[in-house]
Amino acid sequence: MNEKRINVNQIEIQIQEIVQDGDTIIFLHFGGANLMMWQRIIPLFQAEYHLILVDLRGHGHSSKPATGYHIDTMASDVAGVMDQLNLLQAHVVGSSLGAEVGLSLAANYPEKVISLVCDGALESEYGPYSTWDGTEAEFEAHVAQQLDTMREMPEQVFPSADAYVASRQEVIGQYVEWNGYFKAVERYNAIQTPDGTYTKAFGKQALLSYMENYFNYRFEDYYKRVTCPLLMLPDADVLENEKETAVMESLRDLAPQAEIVTVSNWMHPYGWLLDPEGACQAILKFLHTINQ
C-alpha cells in the first residue's frame, strides 16, 4: 500500500494506493470520515482492481482550506488526482458526500468515469426530486435555521487524541455498535492544533462551507448528464418510504444506464464499517457485468 500527497488546485490531497493490474476503482468517503473507512473492504477488491482511496479536501490528512467545498470543486480535485497519477479512467464508489462528489465527477468529466456507485445523493433537499412538503419560503427558513445553528456551535477541542476518539465513540455508539474500524477512522481524524490540543480533521468552517452549498444542490441536474453505468445503493429504510423510493426511482430514470440495487439491512453510510459484504458483492457483480 502506497501513501501519497498529490498537488491539485493549490492544495494537497492525501491518497492510499493499492497497486494491481486491472481497472482502477476510486473510493470517496462520506462527510467527516476519511480514507480509513474503506479498510474493511480492501480485501474484497484488491485481487482484481487497482484501488485509490482518497481523503477529500478538508478531511483526513488532506489540506484544509477555508473554501472550496462545493461538490464541483471537490470533483475537480479528484479529476486532478487522476491526471497526476496518469489515470485516464476509473470506476468510482462514493458514500454520502463521496457519492455527491462522484456524481459531479461523472457529470462534469464523463470521459474519466467508467462507472459510478452512489451510496447517497439519492434525493435533492428541495424541488421536484425531493421529499420536502412545505413551500419554498418554508424551505429557505429551514435552511437559514440549520445554518445559524451550525454557526453557533463551538469548535470542539480535546486535550489528547485519545480524548477525541473517546468522544467520537460516545457519539457514534448512540447509533451503531462501535468497533475497531470506527476507531481507526477517528484516530486518523484526530488533528493536533498549534497549541497542542486536538480537534476533528473536518472542522466547523469546512463543514459550514459545505452545508452552505449542500441545500442548493439539485441532483437531478447531475443525473441528467451521467452517461456511464450507475448503481444506486439505498439505505434499507428508504425502501420502506414510498415517497423517498419514488424520488429515487425518478432520479434513476434520468440517467440512461442507472439501476437501483437493494442490499438487506444496508445502513447508510455506516454499512462500510459494520457489515459491508452484501454491498461489496453487489458492486462486484455490477462491475463484472460492465466488463463482460
N, C-alpha and C positions, 0 to 999 in steps of 0.2 A: 504494500500500500504506500503510495507516494503522496506527500503533502506539499502543496504549492500555494504561493500567493501570486495572483495574476493581476497585472496592472490594466485596468479598463476605466474609462470615463473619469479620470483623475482620482480614482480610489483603488484600493486593493481588495480583491475577492479571494477568500480562502477556499481551497478545494482539497478533497481527497480523491485520488485516482487509483482504481484497481485495474491494472492493465491486463487485457485479454484480447485474443482475436475475436472478431465478430463485431456486430453493430454496437454502437455506444448508447447507453442509457444515462441521461442526466436526471438526478433526483433533486427535487426542490422542496424544502421543508415547510411546515406550517409556521404562522407568525409566532414569534417568541421562542421558537425552537432553533435547531441548528443541524449541521450535517451528521451529528452523532445519533439522531433519531433513526437513521437507516441501518445502524449496525446489526440489528437483529435479522434483517432481510438479506444482507450481503451474500451469505452462503447459498441462498436460493437462486441467485442470478449470476454469480461470478464465474461459473463454469462455462457459460455461453456468451456473456456480454462484457464489454469494456465499460466500466462504471465510473461516473463522475458524480461526486457528492459535493454540493455547493452550500456555502454559507452566504445567503443573500445579504446585500448591503445592510448595515446596521445590526446584523446578527452574528452570533458566534465570534469568530476571530477575524471577520472581515472588517474593513474600515467602517466608521460610524459617523458619516457626515450629517450635518444638520438638516439637509434637504435631499430630495431625490427619491422619495418613497411612493411615487406613483408607479403602478404596475408596469406601465410602458417603459419607464426609466429602468426599473429592475430587470425587465426583459432585455433591454439594451445591454445591461451588464452581462447577462448570460450569453447573449449573442457575441459580445466582446470576448468572453472567456473562450467560447468555441473558436473564434478567429485566432486567438493567441495560441490555442492548442492545435491549430490546423485541423479542426474537425469541421468537415463540410456539412454533415447531417447527424442527427441523433434522435432517438426516441426520448420523450420527456415524461416523467412521472412527477406529479405535483400534488401536494396536500394543502388544502385551505389556501393560505396566501401563496404557496407554491403552485397550486392549481391555477390561481388567478394570473400569476406571472407566466406560467406555461401557456395559458390561453392567449395572453398577449403575444408571447413569442411565436406561437403558431399562426396567429392572425397577421402579425406585422413582419415576420420573417418566414414565410411559408416554405421557402427553399431549404431552410435549415432543419425543419421538424419532420421526421418520418412518421411519427405517430405521437399521440398525446393521451395521457391518462389523467383524469381530473377527479380527485377526491376533494371536491369543493368547487366553488364557482358554479353552483347548480341552480342559482336563482339570483336575481338582482334585488337590491334593497327597495327599489321603488319602480313603478311603471308596470306595463302590461305583463312583464315577465318576473313579477314579484308577487308576494303574498300580502302586501300591505293593503289594509282595508280602508284606511282613512283618506282624507283629502290631501292634496299637495301641501296646503298650508299646515296641516297637522303633521305631515312628514317633516317639513322644514323645522317645525317647533321641536319635534322629537330629536332631530339631528343636532340642533343647537343645544338642547339639554344634555345630550350624550357627550358632546364635545366640551361643554362647560364643566361637566363632572370630571372628565379626564384632566382638564387644565388645573383643576383644584386639587387633584391627587398629589400628595408629596412623593418625591423621588425616594424610594426605599434604599437605605444603605445598611450594611451589616459589618460587624467587627472582623469577620473571617469568612472564608469560602465555605467552611462547614456550617456556619450560622445561616448563610444564604441558602445552602442546599436544604437544611432543616426546615427553613421557612417554606420553600417550594414543596417539600414533602407534605407539610401540613395543608397547603392549599390544594395540591393535586389529589391528595389522599381523600379529600371530601367527595371526589367524583369517581375515581378509579383506584384500583389496587396499585400502590407504589411498588416498583421493582427496580432491579439493577440498571435497566435500560433508561428509565426516567432519571435515575441518579447520575448516570453518565452524561445525559443531556444537560442536566442542571449544573453539574460540576464544570462542564465545558463553558457554560453560560456565566459563571462567576468571574466578573471582571474587576481587577483591582484598580482603584482610583488613585490619583496622585497623593492623596492624604493617607493612603494605606487601608482604607475601608474597601468593601466590596459591594458591587451592585450588579443588576442584571444586564447582560450584553445589549439586549434590545430595550433601550431606555425610554423614558417618558417622552422626550422630544421626538424621537423617531416614531414611536407609536402614534403620537398625536398627528405628526405629519402624514403618516399612512392613513389614519382614520379620516382626516380632513378630505382625502381623495376618495376613500372607500365608498362612502354613502352616495357618491355621484356616479359610480360605475354602472353602466348598463351592459351587462354581459352579453345580451343579445347582439350588440354591435360587433362583438368579437366572434361569437359563434357563426355569424353570417359569413365571416371571412376565413374560417378554418376549413381547409380543403383536405387535410390529412385524415387518416382513420383516427377516431376519437372514442375513447372508452370513458363513460361516466360511471363513477363508483359511489353511489349514495349511501349515507348512513341508514342502517336498518330501520330506524324510527321514521325516516322520511316517507317510507313506503306505506306507513300507517296513516299518513295525512294526505287526503285526496287532493287538496289544493296544491300542496308542495309537489306532489307527484305530477299533477297536470302541468305546472310551470316547468318542471324539469323536462317533461316529455316535449313541451313546446320548444324549449331550447334545443333539445336533441334534433328536432325536425328542421331546424335552421341550418344544420351542418350536413353536408351530403353523405358523410360516412361515419355518423355517430351512432353509438349504441349504449344502452344502459344495462349494466350487469349487477345483479344483486348478490351480495355475499351474506350468508346467515350470520346474524349477531355482529355485523360490522359496526364499529364505533368510530365516527369521525370526530377529531382527527387522530385520536389516541390508539387506534387499532394497530398502527405500525409498531407500537411498543408493547402491546398487550397480546394480541393473537393475530399475527399477520398472514398466517399460512393460506387461508382461503382467498384473501385479496391477491396475494402473490401468485397463486395458481391461476386465478382469473386473468391476471396481467400476462403471465407467461403464455397462456392459451391464446390471448389476444395477439401477442407478438408473434407467436408461431404461425397464426393464421395469416398475418401480414406477409411473412417471409415465405409463404408457400408459392 
